[in-house]
Amino acid sequence: MNLIALLIGLVIERLATQLFHWRRMRWIDRLIDVGFRQADRLAAWPAIIPVVLLAVVLVLPVFAVIWFLGSTLAGFTYLLLAIVVLFFSLGPQDIGEEVGEYCRALESGEDEQVNIAAKAIVEDVVPADTDERTSCVEAAVCVQANNRLFAVVFWFVILGPLAAWAYRATDLIRRRAVFAAARDERADGSSARVRDAAEMLHGWLAWIPARLTAVGYAAAGHMDDALAALRAPTEDKDATTSERSENLLARVGIAALALQTKPDESATERAIRGAQAANHLVFKLLLIWAVVIAAMTLYGFTQ
């Protein structure tokens, strides 16, 4: 049942691009802000406690709906609910659509549109240097693919739609906490505490999927270079769990692309080729995951 829901959900996610604005769920931001204000009143507590409680509040309504309606109509209701939950757990934006917008902006030659499109992929400040921006976008595609797609699929397969939504809830909290901390002039106070706790919680849930995705990049791309990057020693011992996972995904993903400089290739052509290659790597890995999940289902490892 979960496999059927997963396949249908992924097809809908690929085709129903006009529905992506529903996944932004701005109204949840107001609820999260209320939770942050309550966390300020619990300054004596470890910040991870109110963050976990806030995630539970976001998950409970979905749990209640699945619990009370999931067994009706011979399980057909559960299938529909699983598809809906998966659709809202993915994203919020499709990485392929954003890569397409970025490439179109590059072709148009409008620097402002290029920066906007690149920032949507990177979800951070975009480097001003063209070559650095190109490398940053390629790495970000590999990182965001895990955050928006593969980690959600992993938890959906392992524990079902509720786990997929729980992962997305932690990501919504993390995004809002980062925004609040950047906006708050007291960045060394409660906002920073909540932000660090939200990133920690999300990093825990993304740890296993990130490593599976990194191994998948090696299988889907240039294996020798990717495996070398996977085994290479790093200097991020002081980094957080999330930062280590993102660094791993970026390092292995870029190595799996193994892009070589072509003679007489302009910076724009190189940027387009790199972004499209990263997106193609993600798509190839998605196909590999689909085959593996189907095989696991046939042999009874998943339901």
Residue pairs with C-beta under 8 A, 6 or more apart in sequence:
1 75
1 78
1 79
1 82
1 303
2 82
2 156
2 157
2 160
2 161
2 297
2 302
2 303
3 293
3 294
3 297
3 302
4 79
5 79
5 82
5 83
5 86
5 161
6 82
6 86
6 153
6 156
6 157
6 293
7 290
8 83
9 82
9 83
9 86
9 87
9 90
10 86
10 153
10 286
10 290
12 83
12 87
13 86
13 87
13 90
13 91
13 94
14 94
14 96
16 87
17 94
17 97
19 87
20 91
20 92
20 93
20 94
20 97
22 88
23 87
23 88
23 90
23 91
23 92
23 93
24 92
25 88
25 92
25 172
28 58
28 172
29 172
29 176
31 57
31 58
32 54
32 58
32 172
32 173
32 176
33 176
33 180
35 50
35 53
35 54
35 57
35 173
36 54
36 176
36 177
36 180
36 191
36 194
38 50
39 47
39 50
39 51
39 54
39 190
39 194
40 190
42 49
42 50
43 190
43 193
46 197
47 190
47 193
47 194
47 196
47 197
48 197
48 200
48 201
50 194
50 197
51 173
51 177
51 194
51 197
51 198
51 201
52 201
54 173
55 166
55 169
55 170
55 173
55 201
58 169
58 172
58 173
59 162
59 165
59 166
59 169
62 85
62 161
62 162
62 165
63 162
65 81
66 78
66 81
66 85
66 161
66 162
69 77
69 78
69 81
70 77
70 78
70 81
71 77
71 78
81 161
82 160
82 161
85 161
85 162
85 164
85 165
86 152
86 156
86 161
86 164
88 165
88 168
89 152
89 156
89 161
89 164
89 165
89 167
89 168
90 148
90 149
90 152
90 168
91 148
92 148
93 120
93 148
94 148
95 121
95 141
95 144
95 145
95 148
95 149
95 279
95 282
96 279
96 282
96 283
98 117
98 120
98 121
99 121
99 141
99 275
99 276
99 278
99 279
101 117
101 120
102 114
102 117
102 118
102 120
102 121
102 137
102 275
103 272
103 275
103 276
104 117
105 113
105 114
105 116
105 117
106 114
106 268
106 271
106 272
107 268
107 272
109 268
114 133
115 126
118 126
118 133
118 136
118 137
119 125
119 126
121 137
121 140
121 141
121 144
122 136
122 137
122 140
123 140
123 144
126 133
126 136
126 137
127 133
127 136
130 267
130 271
131 267
133 271
134 267
134 270
134 271
134 274
134 275
135 254
135 274
137 271
137 274
137 275
137 278
138 253
138 254
138 257
138 259
138 274
138 275
138 277
138 278
139 249
139 250
139 253
139 254
140 250
141 253
141 275
141 278
141 279
141 282
142 217
142 249
142 250
142 252
142 253
142 254
142 278
142 281
142 282
143 246
143 249
143 250
143 253
145 213
145 282
145 285
146 206
146 209
146 210
146 213
146 245
146 249
147 171
147 206
149 282
149 286
150 209
150 212
150 213
150 216
150 285
150 286
150 289
151 167
151 205
151 206
151 209
151 210
151 213
152 164
152 167
152 168
153 164
153 289
153 293
154 208
154 209
154 212
155 163
155 164
155 166
155 167
155 205
155 209
156 163
156 164
157 293
157 296
157 302
166 205
167 205
167 206
170 198
170 201
170 202
170 205
171 202
173 198
173 201
173 202
174 195
174 198
174 199
174 201
174 202
176 198
177 191
177 194
177 195
177 197
177 198
177 199
178 195
178 198
178 199
180 191
180 194
180 195
181 187
181 191
181 192
181 194
181 195
184 191
186 192
196 240
199 240
199 242
200 240
200 241
200 242
202 242
203 240
203 241
203 242
203 243
203 245
204 241
206 242
206 245
207 241
207 245
210 245
210 246
210 248
210 249
211 245
211 248
213 249
213 285
214 226
214 230
214 248
214 249
214 252
214 253
215 230
216 285
216 288
216 289
217 226
217 249
217 252
217 253
217 256
217 281
217 285
218 226
218 227
218 230
218 252
218 256
219 285
219 288
220 256
220 281
220 284
220 285
220 288
221 253
221 255
221 256
221 257
221 258
221 281
221 284
222 255
222 256
222 257
222 258
223 256
225 255
225 256
225 258
226 252
226 255
226 256
228 255
229 251
229 252
229 254
229 255
229 256
230 248
230 251
230 252
232 251
234 244
234 247
234 248
234 251
236 243
236 244
236 247
239 247
253 278
253 281
256 281
257 274
257 277
257 278
257 281
259 273
259 274
259 277
261 270
262 269
262 270
262 273
265 273
293 302
296 302
297 303
